[in-house]
Amino acid sequence: MGRAEGITMGRAEGITMGRAEGITMGRAEGITMGRAVAKAEAVLEVLVLRRLPVPHALRERVLATTHEGLLQRWFHRALTAATVAEIFED
């Protein structure tokens, strides 16, 4: 095998590995985002079921949050808080 063929094969292998890595990373990001969206929706669902007011800006804030720990904390607070303000005070 000549040098040019080796370079070509090396590039092809690198591209294939890069694509595989990109797909894996994209899949992991998608799973993480999916969990965050599910938690955000759970927080909002609890507020609706408890008949607590959810202003549009607050709904957008919750849905835009991707930090799972924060969403979990809000979810737990939403179960027992007397007001919406108690849930989101930090």
Secondary structure, 3 states (H helix, E strand, C coil): CCHHHHHHHHHHHHHHHHHHHHHHHHHHHHHHHHHHHHHHHHHHHHHHHCCCCCCHHHHHHHHHCCCHHHHHHHHHHHHHCCCHHHHHCC
